Amino acid sequence: MKYKYVIVGAGLAGITIAERIATQLHEQVLIIEKRDHIAGNIYDEYNEDGILVQMYGPHTFHTNDKEVFDFVCQYCDWHEYQHRVLSYVNGNFVPMPISLETINQLYNMNLSEDEMDAFIESRKVKIEEIKTSEDVVLSQGGHDIYEKFFKYFTIKQWGVDPSQLDKSVISRIPFRKNRDTRYFTDKYQGNPKGGFTEMCRKMLNHPEIHVLLNTDYKDVIDGIDYDTMVYTGPIDYYFDYKFGRLKYRSIKFIFETHNCESYQPVASTRWPMDYDYTRITEFKKMTGQKNEKTTILKEIPCDGDEPFYTFPTVEWKELAEKYRSEASKEKNVIFLGRLAEYKYYDMDDVIRRALDVFEEIRK
Ligand code: FAD
């Protein structure tokens, strides 16, 4: 069969572009996906206790982009939810990102917004030339904040001491001088009522869209007749790793179901100093589900085959640039999404990018 468009990868990038091509151009689209499910890393499913869990780590949708929000609203109703994160420091939970509330709770004080400025000023370390991520935090928050919130967390997250990481990795530490303890401040925040996979399924529910699961595109592509490929898989794999493999940080996921209604005070807790894990997520608190049990997810960052986070250092950015330069020479192939562009995208950013790429295609 002839398809005008073949899309590699049924993640949010591939699904968004497929939806646009089918609904706006009325062309046939084939999506080839190597996993046994759609939705890529935003895949969620109900576990044996009936709790909706996100299998590749916790996701909350948030955006200020009205067009992106309107786009996804066609395919789901929203459970309105404001994400709140507590960081476990010195045996207590304090709000994250750092705000006036965090500072007051951490040091048992009652500073006003104006007094917070003076307090932070008195803690900063003077550093002549800021080169590393350690320098960034010390120069903005001082030793105690660096140690309690950033040093060990960064070592767990990236396997590298912040003094070895370029300043661009932590370019700024957010200090909120007010009492706003929400994690995101975007205008639109929440999660799809039926979950992200259900939302993706609805986006794909169109007679022009065909999905082939359990298939690596390289195994079938020679037998498919198409004009344009939109590639959302790893860019180094596309080029058979000819310049070497790009580095990613992987995550070990540990799911636990507990016989209690509530496990922790908020949906997400961060563990910068204690234990191997960096985060614990309690899904019900994000989705608003009611259940007498609760399922949590502990995340332990590690080296591994499954790519999660692009590696934020100059060395890997340079290698990615080499691949991108090759990609720009490919005829009839568009590289789109976090793996194909070797770039971290939030969900709204990846939808925005797919909508923009679609406008290029349409032209
Ligand atoms: P993917 O979802 O990875 O899709 C790519 C697809 O291509 C995959 O399904 C893959 O199996 C397939 N593929 C790869 N190779 C091949 C091949 N050879 N043949 C066929 N198919 C192939 N964003 C937010 O906005 N809010 C959050 O709270 C948030 N939390 C996150 C938490 C974690 C732990 C991580 C890692 C990311 C988070 N994100 C969050 C970002 C979000 O996951 C991404 O924006 C989104 O998944 C990007 O979609 P994508 O289509 O580019 O990539």
Residues whose N, C-alpha, C, O or C-beta is under 5 A from the ligand:
A	BS01	FAD	V8 G9 A10 G11 L12 A13 G14 I32 E33 K34 R35 A39 G40 N41 I42 Y56 G57 P58 H59 T60 F61 T215 D216 Y217 T232 G233 P234 F308 G337 R338 L339 Y345 D346 M347 D348 V350
